[in-house]
Structures are given as structure tokens and as C-alpha cells.
Amino acid sequence: MSLKRELAAAIAIPIVFAILFFAPPIAFHLIAAAIALAALWEFYRIAEKTGMPPAKTVGMLAGAAALLSAPLVWTDGFIGSLEAGPFSLDAPQSATFAVAGAVLLAALASIGVLFSGVAPPAALGGAAATVFGPLLIALPAISWSYLRWFSPRAVVFLFGVVWVCDSCAYYGGKNFGSVKLAPSVSPNKTWEGTISGFLGATAFGAAAGTWLLLPQLGPWRGALAGALASSAGQIGDLVESLWKRGAGVKDSGVFLPGHGGFYDRIDSLLFAGPVVAVFVSTLSRPL
């Protein structure tokens, strides 16, 4: 299984980097949207196993609408320069559309479970799961497209923080772990591993914010970005473990040998992405 995991990563990682640096931005946006939607589908399957059947069609359409339309707000973020185009929205307009979309999603989720034959005791949970899925997965995934619009290096910064955190947490927990972090949710995670991941990601953020990836951040802000994003990412991993534990499943799905499902692969990125996006939003975009 370890060999399959490493082989799958060796194939997938160069493809991701090639798309990031050599393909048009639209390629990354579409792939990111596809991965997030696959994770959203897996989340709904988990919800079904807990006895809360969501209106999957409503949730998937809402997630797709958010993922495919959000990059249009950013200049040249999706299909070219849109600064003066019909998709340009100011802050009040964007907020209005967001609120209207959330209300529409809640209404359609309620209607969906009403007419899908869901048993009344499970209807409220199913409607709630329908709405919660896009909020938990689709909206945070939009941050990846924002980072790609800013610079491919910002996406690499996010990946690096999460990957370094995961690696340091794994080896720190394996060699020094003794105090369980959340045994009822994820029995293998320890405080020692968590702290190791935090320290490793903080050091990576300081280095990446000093020399190569985002030197505009500087070492201190880079370290803070690494510390906060890695903490958010570890929480995201625990949150998904909580869902899976409640559903009685080990993995959210299967798409690469040894790696579980799409949601398994992006749970940390979903929580860490918005944190990195906040830091990046304070920087001047490179030409």
C-alpha cells in the first residue's frame, strides 16, 4: 500500500505542477472545481450513511455554480481580462449575490428533501447536510482559484504548508507520539505529531516567505501564515475524520491507490486555503 501511495503521488504531483505553471489559468480552475465537486459528492455519501439523506442534485448544482462563477469576479482570473467586462462586480453587488444564493440554496434544499421521499425524522438533517456541503467544501475551494489568479507560487505555498505539516506530523507522531490528540475521532493522531507538524509548517512558511515562493510576505508574516494555515489544515483533517467516524467508514472514497477519496486528499487544503488567501490578499500581485 505504501508503494502504491508513493507511486500515485509521483505521478500526480508533476501533473499538478505542470498545470499550475504551464497551462492557462482556466485549466487549473476547472480541475480544482472538478476535485472539489468530487469531494462534495463524497461528503454527501457520508451524510447518507449517517441517516441524513441530502438533496444531492441541489447541493452539487450549488457547488458547481459557486466554483465556476467565483473566478469571474477576479481580473483575468478565468477567461481573460474581465476588469471592464460584464462580470465585474463591486463589493455590495457581490454580497447581494452571495446572500441571495445562500437563501436560494436553503429553499431548494428544503424543497428537495420534501419531494424526494425522505422520512420526516431525517428531513431536517438531510436539508441541513445539503446546505452545509457547499459551505464546507465548495466555498473554501474557491480560495485555490484566487491563489492561482494571484500567482502559481501562492498555490505552491499552500501545498507546501500542508505537505510539510503532514510529513512532520507523521514522523513526529511515529517517533515521539504518546499523548493522543482526539482518540475518539482519530486514534492515531498525537499531540507530539500535531506540534511537529505545526513547527515544520511554521519553518517552511518563514523560508518560503523569505526567499522563493512569496518573498513579499517576509519571514515573520510567512511564519505566521504557515503556523495559522497548518493549524487550520490539521483541524480540517480532524473534522473530516469526525464525519467518517460517525458514518462508520475508513475513507471518503477511492480515486488513487493508497490515498483514499478526493475529500481525504483535500480536507486540510479546504481549511488552510482561505487562511493563505487572507495573507496573500494583503500583497501586491506580481506582474
N, C-alpha and C positions, 0 to 999 in steps of 0.2 A: 504494500500500500504506500509506503514511504517513497519507493522508487517511482510508482505511478504519479504520486503527488508532485515530485520534483520534475519529472518529465513533462507533465502538463504545464507546470509553471514555466519551464524552459521554453516551451512553445508559445504560450500565451503572452508572456511579458514582452518579447521582441515585437510581436504584432501590435500590442498596445502602444509601444513607444514609436513604432513606425507610423501608426495612425496619428498620434499626437503631433509629431514633428514634420511629417512629410505629406499628409493628406489634408484636404481642405477642412476648415472647421466643421462644416456640416457633417462630415463623416464621423467625427468624434461625438457630436451632439446626437446623431441618430443611434449610434452604438450605445451611448450612455442611456438614452431613452429606452432602448430595447432591453438592456440589462436591468434597469430599474423596474420596467413593466414585468419582466420575468420574475423579479423578486417580489413584486406586488402580488402576482398570481400565487406564488408560493405562500405568501403571508395569508392570503385568503384560504388556501388549502389547510393551513394550520388552524385558522379560525373555525373552519368547518369541523375539524377533528375535536375541537373543544365544545362543540354543540351550539356554535353561533354562526349559522349559515348566512354569509353576506350576499348581497346582490352583486355578484362578481362583474357582470356586464357594466353596470352603472359605475362601479369603482374603477374598473380598467379604463373605461372611456374618460372618466375624470382625470385619472393619472396620465393618460396619453395626451389629453388636451393641455394639461399643465406643463408636461415635459417638452412638448413640441412647440408651444406658443411662447413660453417664457424667454427663450433666447432671442426672439424677435424684438424684445424691448431694448436689447443692447446693440449699440452701433456695431456694424459689420460682424455681429455675433453669429449669424445663421446663414443668410443667403446673400451677403454682400452689404454694402453701405446702406443703412436704413435711417441715418441721422435725420433726414428731412422727409422720410418716406411715410406711408400711411400707417405704419405700425408704431411710430414714435409716440410714447405715452409719458405724460408728466406724472409726478408722484400722486396727486389726488386722483387722476384717472386710473392709475394702476391700483390704488387702494380700493376704488369703487368697484373695479372689475373683480378684484380678489374677494371682496365681501359678497358681491353678487354670486360669484362662483361657489363660495362656501355654502351660501343659503340654498342655491340650486342643488348642490350635491346632497345636502341633508334632506331636502324634499324628495329628490329622486330615490335616495336610499330607502326612505320610508315607504315610498310607493312600490319600490322593487320588492321588498320583503312582504308587503301587503298582498301583492298579486302573484307571488311565487309559491304560495302554499306552505310557507314557514309556519310551524306551530306557534301559537300565540306566546307561550312562555319563552320562546327563543327569538321572537321578533325584535325586541328591543336590542338584544345583544347583536343580532345579525345586522341591523341598521347601523348600530354604533361601529361595528367592525368595518362595514362598508365605507363609512366616512373616515375612520381612523387610518385605514390603509394608505390612501393618497397623502394624508398629512404626515404619516410616519416615514413613507418611502419616496413618493414622487416629489414632494416639495423639497426635502433635503437634497435629493439628487440633482435638482436644478443648480445647486451651487457648483457642481462639477463643470457645467457648461459656462457658468460665469468665470470660473478659474481658467478655462480654456480660452475664453474670449480675452481675458487679461494677458495671458501668456501660457504656452505649453509648460513652461518651467514651474508655474504655480500649481499645475496639476501634479507634476513630479514631486513638488514639495509635499503635497498632501499624501501622495502614495508613499513617499519616503518616511514621513512621520508615522504612518500606520504600520508600514512594514517593519521599520526599526523597532517600534514599540512591541509588535507581535513577537519578533525574533528575540528581543531582550527579555520579554516576559516569559517566553517559553524556556529559554536556557537558564534564566534566573530562578524560575519556579522549579525546573528539573533538578538543578544543582543545590539550591538553598531553601526551597519551599518547604514549609512545615505548618504554617498557620493558614487555615482555609479562609478564603475571602467570602464566598457565598455558597456553602456546601449544599444547601437545598436547591440551588439553581444550577451551579456549575461546580461539581465536586473537585475537579482537577485544578481549579484556579486558587492561587495562594496570594497572600499579601506580599510575600517576597518577590514573586513573579510580577505582580502589579507594580510594585515600586521600581523593579528593574526596568520594566517597560517605560515607565514614566521618566526615569533618569536617562535612558537611552534616547528617547524621543526628544527630550529637552536638549541634550547634547547635539543631536542631529539638527534640530531647529536652529541652535546657535551657529553651527557650522554652515548650514545652508543659507542662513540669513547674513552671513559674513562674506562668503567667497563666491559661490557658484550660482545657486538657484534663484534666490531672491535677496541680493545684496542690498536692495533698497530698505529692507527691514532692519538691518543691523543685527549685531549679536544678541542684544538684550531682548528686543522685540521678537527676534527669531526664536530665542529660547522660550519666551512666554507663549508664542504661538505653538511651538512644539509641545510644551507642557499642557496647555489647555486642550489642544486638539487631540492629543493622545489620551488624556483623561476622558474626554467626550467619547472617543472611539472605544475605549475599554467599557464604558457604560453602555454604549450601543451593542457591544458584543454580549454583555450580560442581559440586556433587555431581550435580545433575540433568544438567548438561552432560556429565559423565563417563559417566553411563548412556547418554545418547543417542549419544555418540561411539562407545561400544562396540557399540551396536546399529546404527550407520550411519544414523541418522535425524536430520532437522533439527529437527522439532517433535514433541512427545509426541502431538499430535492437532490437531484443528481445532474450535473452537467459536465464536470470534469472529474476523472478518476482521482479519488483521494481528497477532493476539495468540497464535497457536498453540493448544495444548491447555490443558486445565484444569491439568495438572501444571506446564506452563510458567508459568502465571499465579500459582501459589501456592507454588512451590518455596522462595522466600525467606520467605514467611509461615509456612511449616511450621517452619523453624528459628528464626525470630525470635519467633514466638508464645509458646513456652514461656519464653523469656528475659523477655519483658514480663510474663508471668503471675507469674513469681517475684517481680518487683518489686512488682506490684500486690497480691500476697498479703500483703505487709507493711503495707498501708494499711487504714484503717477504711473499710468500704463506705459510700458516701453513701446517705442515705435517699431 
